[in-house]
């Protein structure tokens, strides 16, 4: 069996580019519709491929290319931007550009530490490209805390034979870095200022790669024939397999949605591909770790499981799928070995890890239980993919929620007596003295419906009249009041049980939604019938075009 990975940061032109005019999903046109055509051409290795071609009108303005949609970035990570470009015409009018944008703030030049709101690595006349030769243009954006002045050694211009000099660094003097607080970026690539209507530029395989060790090397970009190079006339619109490529596969609960076949693993199993038309098939996947269990005795909400997605090329073979279990809520007093009063000794547990295709979505952290000075957690939420919320049973101090490694932190306590909501894959849990709502999950439409995954559970109330609401995506509600479970999920989180504030309410927290990877809600004060809600198990979803 063979697995070939595509970075989740890739722009996926092979997914969205089909023959036609104007912009397409992810790629907004530069210039008018007639100046942007996707045509049958050849890639840098002379294979048939769909390429984007500029067709200037001769007005000397915007003449082709794109701005991509905004995508999320980590300001503390290095990113590589690239695109292949070729001039096919004998005429050489206008200027070729490769650039980026950062948001909400402009990127910073590394050569002089000034911001540049219109940054380009390349802005050269099209005559710099030898006719009918493909060139790979590469630039880098460094982390916001980068202090060096040297360009990345891989930034530059290449042909399939190797390095062919530098990009001209246009108005930035070199590579750039993210400005502190940057959360989004986009890739932009243009043909501009062409006063004739005969010059043609073609582009292939634009990429944005997060440089974390999973990205292909420059040598691989120069020598690897992409799977997207096919002699088909259309490419699948949503990013899995080539349209018309038939696949036979088994495993999980199998459904269809339009041209998609979907394999949903609610528990561990094996995904088996027995035949493909071609060497491999593009698949999209979503992995969700198990949600953390909620705490008891003014318990914090459980943290949501990690939520990771990507595109993988798979060959014939068997692939092991492991689905993480939901964490168990802390037992109520006098049940399952839990003492009938302080000190309680049995904690909620973290969610289990989900693994497939060499990737892991970690389980969410447990919600903290009981009094700050006592076992089992001294009031602290557990670490995990998203952190669990802190207990509200304060000794007068405030306590921290757990830290998130793939998602967000759990909410901290707010003194006497305010718990924290569990962190979610899409946002942090709420800290006291506000209502201890669970953090939101992370959105995905892989099932063809707008669901969220990996939400945090709500924390229990004591001083407030209502426990925390479970995060959107199936988080369990915290005990007391009318704390709803989180919705917009394959199964809503359970409601925290009603009880009176400022009392020994003795009611449990709500469970996270089944297979949502969302955290359980916190159980109330004090020593019976007050267990924390269980976290929802994780899930693995795989889909591909099958007709």
N, C-alpha and C positions, 0 to 999 in steps of 0.2 A: 504494500500500500504506500501511497505517497501523499505527503502534505506539503503544500507550498503556501506560505503566509503572505498576506498583504497587510501592511500596517493599517491600523484603524484610522490613522491620520491621512491616508491617501485621499485624494479628491475623487477617485473612482470615475474617470472619464469613460472607461470601458463599460461602466454601468449605465451611464446617462447619454452618451453620444450615439445618436442614430442619424441616418441620412435625413437632411432637412435644412431649413433656413432659420436664422435668428438664434436666440438663446434657448437653453434647455434647463432642466432641473439642475441646480447648483451653479450653473454658468450663465450669468446675465450678459447679454450682448453689448459690445462696444461698437457704436455706429448703428446704422439702420439695419433692418432685417436682411435686405438684399446684399449687404456687405459682409454677411456672416453665413457661410455655407459649410455643412459637414458633408464630405464627399468620400467616395471610394478612392483610396490612394495606396501608398506603400509606407510601411514603417521604416525605421533606420536599418533594418535587416532584410529589406526587400520583400517582406511578407505583405499580403493584402491587409489593409486596415482602414478604419474610418478615421479621417483626419479633419481638423477644422481649418478652413481656408478663408483668408481675407479676399474680398472682392471690392476694392475701393471704387467709389462713384466718381472720383476725380475732384471732389469739392474741397480737398485739402484739410478736412477735419478728422473726426474719428472714423476709421476705415476697417475695423474688424478686431476680433479678440474678445476679451471678457473681463468682468469682475466676478469672482465667485461669491457665493453666499458667505456670510460671516460664520466662522467655526470657533469653537472654544479652544483656548490655549492656556497653558500653564506658564506664567511669567517667569518661573524659575527653571525652565527647560530650553534647550537649544532646538531650533527648527531649521530644516533645510527646504528651500523652495527651488523648484526646477521645472523646466519645460524643454521639449525638443522643438526646434524651429528650422524651417527650410524655405529658401526662395526658389520657386519653380519657374519664374518668368525671366526672360532676358532683360526686361526693364527692372529698375531698382529704385523706385520712388518711395518716399516716405521714410518713417523711422520705426524701428522695432524696439519695443519696451518689455521689460520684465520687472515687476515691482510687487509691493505689498502694502497693506494698511494695518495698523493696530488700533484697538478701541478699548476704552474710551479716550486714550491719549496717543499721540503720534509717537512713532519709534524714535530712538536716539542713535545718532551717529557715534560709532566707537572711536573715530579719529579725533573728534573735538568735543564730544559730550553734548552737542546741541541737538534739539529735536528737529525732525524733518517731517512735515505734514504731507509731502508728495514724493515718497522715496522710491527710487528705481536703482536696481543693480545694473540694468542695461538700458541705454537709450541711444542706439546707434543707427546710422543709415543702413538701409537694407542691402546696400552694396558690399557690406563687410562679409556677407555670406556668399560663398561660392555657389553658383547656380546648381540646384539639384543635389546639394550635400546637406545632410542633417547635422545640426549642431545642438548639443545639450548645454543649456545655460543654467548655472547653479549659483545661488546665493544663500547666506545663512543669517538668521536672526538669533542673537545670543540671549541668555537669561538676563533679567533686569538687574541682577547683582553682579554681572560680569564687569571686570575692571580693565581687561586687556585692551590693547590698541591694535593688535595684529589681526588681519583677516583670517578666516578659517582656511586651512590649506586646501580644502576641497572646493571652495568657491572659485568659479572660473568658467571657461568655455571648453567644450570637448567635442570630438567626433567619435565614431565607433572605434577609431584607431588609437584614441588616447587624448591626453590634454592638448588643447590647441590655443593656449593663451588665457588671458583674463577677460572677464566681462569689464566694461569700461567704468563701472561704478557711478556713472552719471552724476547725480547731484548729492550723493551721500559719501563719496570719498573712500568707501570701503564697505564692510559689513555693518550691521546695525544690531541694536539690542532692544528688547521690550522696555517700555517705560514702566516704572513701578505701578502696580494696580491694573495693568493690562489684562483683559479677560478674553478678548476676541481678536482674530486676525482674518485677513482674506488674501487670496492670490489674485494678481491682476497681470494681464498680458495683452499687449495692444499692437496694432498697426495704426499709425497716426500720420497726419500731415502729408498724405500722398496726393499730388496734383494730377496724376494720370489715372486711368482706369484699367491699366493693363498689368501692373505689378501684382504678384501673388505671393503671399506668405502662407505656409502651412504649419500647423502645430500638432504635436502628438504627445500624449501621456504627461500632462501637467501633474505635478505632485507637490504635496506638503508632507514632509516626514518629520515626526518627532524623533530626535536623535537620542534614543535610549538604549541602543544596542539591538533593537529589533528591525531597524531600517536596513534596506539593502545598501551595500557599498556602492561607491561610484563605479568600480569595476563591474559590479553586477548590473548596474543600470546601462553600462556600455555594451555588455556582451549577452545579457539574458534576453531571449526573445519573449516578449510578454504574451501571456495567454490571451490577451485581448486582440492579438493580431490574427484575425480570422477572415476567411473569404465569405462572410455572411453579409447580407445587405442591411440587417438590423441588429442592434445590440439590445439586450434586455433592459427595460427602462428603470428598473429598481435595484440592479446591482448584484445579481447572483450569477446565473449561468447564461451562456449565450443562447439567445432565443432559437429554438429549434433543436437544441441539444437535449436528447432524451436521457433520462436517468432512472435506474431501478435501485431503490433503497428501502430498507426496513428499519424499524426501531421506534419506540415511543408511540404516542397517540398520533395517528396520521390524519390530517385534514387537508383540504385545498382551499385556496382563496385566489380566484382568478387563475392566472397562469402559475401561481405559486403552489408547490406542495410543501406542507409544514409538518415537521416532526417535533412533537412536544413531549419532552421527558419530564414527567412529574416525579419520577424516582429514578434511581440509577439503572443503567442498562447498556446496550450496545447499539450503536448506529452503524449499519452495514450497507455499503454500496456494492452491488453485485455487477453493475454494468453502467458505463457511460458512453456517450457517442463522442469520442475524442479521449485525450489522455486524462483529463480531469474535469471537474465541474466547479464553477463558482458557487459557494454557499455563503449565506449570511447566518450569523449565529448570535444568540443572546444568552449569556450566562448570569445567573443570579444566585448569590450565596444565601444560606439560611438566615432568617432574622433572629435576633437575640431575644431571650426570654425577659419578661418584665420582673422587676423586684417586688417585694412584699413589705408591709409595714411602712406606709407612705412611700412605696417603691417608685423608682425611676422607670421610665419607659425603655424597652429594649431597642437596640440599634438595628437599622436595616442592613441586610446583606449587600455585598458588593454587586454592582451591575456593570458588566463589561460586554461590549459588542464588537463585531468585526466581520471581515470578509476573509474566507479561507478557500483555497483551491484544494479539493480532495480527489484522490484517485480511488480505484477499487480497493476495498479492504474493510476491516472492522475497526471501529473507533470506540474506545471505552468512554462512557459518560457517567460521571459521579455527581449526584445531586445532593447538596448539603441539607441535613435535617434542620428543622427549626429548633432554636434553643428552648429549653424547658423553663417555664416561669418558676420563680422561687416558691416552694411549697408553703401552704398556709400553716399557721401555728397548729401543733398537735397532729399533723398529718405527714405521712411519708418520712418519718424520722425527724421532722422538725420539732424542736422543743415547744412547750406550751407557753413560753414567755421568754423574756430576755435572759441570756443572749441567744438569739437564733443562730443556727450554725450552717444551714444549707442555703447556698446561693442559687440564684437563677444561673442558667448556663448560656454560653455564646452559641450562635448559630454555626452550623457546619459549613465547610468549604465545598464549593462546586467546581469541578474540573472537567475540561474537555479540550482536545486539540492542543495540549500543552499549556493551556491558560487556566488561571484560577481566579474565581470570584470568592473572596473571603466571607466568612460568616460575620454577622453583626455582633456587637458587644452586648453583654447582659446589663439589665438595669440594676442600679444599686438598691440594697435592702436595708431597712431598719436604721437604728440609732448610730450617729457618727462615731461614737466611741466604742462600738461593739462589732463583733463578727456578725454576719459573714463577710461584709464588704467595707465596714467602717463608713458606710454611706456613699462610697464612690461607685460611679458607673464603670463598666468594663470597656477596655479597648477592643476594637474590631474593625471590620470594613467601614462601618459607621459606629460611633461610640454610643454606649448606653447612657441614659440619664442618671443623675445623682438622686439619692433618696432625699425626701423632704424632712426626715426626722432629725433635725439639726440640734446640735448642742449649743447653738448660738452663733456658730461660724457658718461660712458658706463652703460647700464642697464642689469638687469638679466632676463634670461628666467625663465619660471615656473619650479617647482620641480616635478619630477615623483615619484609616489608611487608604481606602479607596473612595470613601464618601466623606461625611462630615461628622463633627464632634457632637457628642450628646450634651444636653443642657445641664448647667450646673444648678445647684440648689440656691435658694434665696434666703437662707436663714430659717427661722421658725415660722411656719412649717411649709415650705414650698419646694416641691420636687422639680426635676428636670425631665423634659421630653427626650426620647431617644433620637439620635441623629439619623438622617436619611441619606440615601445616595444622591439626592438632589438639593439638600440643604440641612443646616444644623437644627438640632432640637432646641426648643425654647427653654430659657433659663428662668428661674424664679426672680422676682415675685409675680411675674405674669403667669397666665395659665400655661401649664406644662405641655404644650402641643408637641407631637412628634414631627420631626423634619420630613419634608416631602421626598417622595421617591423620584426616580429618574424615568423620563419618558422614552417609550419606544413604540413604534407601530408595526413591529415585526409580525404580529398576528393579524394585521389589517385593521386594527382598532386602536384608539388612542389610550393605551394603558400606561400606568406608572408602576414602577417596581422598586423594592428595597426601601420602603418608608420606615420611619421611626414610630415606635409606640408612644402613646401619651403617658405622662407621669400621673401618679395618684394625687388627689387633693386632700387637704386637711383644713388649712386656713381659708382656702377659697371654696366657693360653692360648687365648683365643677372641676373634675379631673381633665387632663389634657386630651384633646382630640387626636386620634390617630392620624399620621401623615397621609397625604394623598398617595394612593397606591397600596392601600390595605393595612395600614398600621392599626394595631389594637388600641381601643380607648382606655384611658386611665380611670380608676375607680372614683366614684362619687358623681352626683349630679347627672347630667345628660351628655356625657362625653362620647360622641359618635366615633365609630371606627372610620378609618380612611376609605374613601371611595375611589372611583375611576381606576379600578383594578379588576383582574379576572375574578377575584372574590373580595368583597369588602371586609375590612377589619371588623371584629366584634365590638359591640358597645361595652364600655365599662359599666359595671353594675351600679345602680342608684344607691345612694346612702346619704346620711346627714353629715354636714361638715362639723368640725370641732368636736368630734365624738369618736368612740370606738365603733366605727361604721361596720367593720367586719364584712366587707364585700370584695370580690375579686376584680382584677383587671381583665380587659377583653383580649382575646387571642388575635394575633395577626392573621390576615387572610391566607387561606391555603395556597401554597405554591407562589406566593407573591414575594417571598424573601423579606417580609416586613416584620418589625418588632412587635412584641406583646406589650400590653398596657400594664402599668404598675398597680399592684394591689394595695388596699387601704390599711390603715391602722385598725386592729392591733394584732390579735393572736388567734383568730380562727376564721375560716372561710374567706381568707384574704390573700389567696395565692396570686402571684403575678401571671399575666397572660402568657401563653406560649407563643413563640415566634413562628411565623409561617415558613414552611420548607422552601427551599430554592427551586430553581427550574432551569432546564436547558431547552432552548428552542432553536431549531435549524430549519432554514427554508432555502429553496432553490427553484428555478424555472424548470418545469418538467415537460413542457410542450411548446 
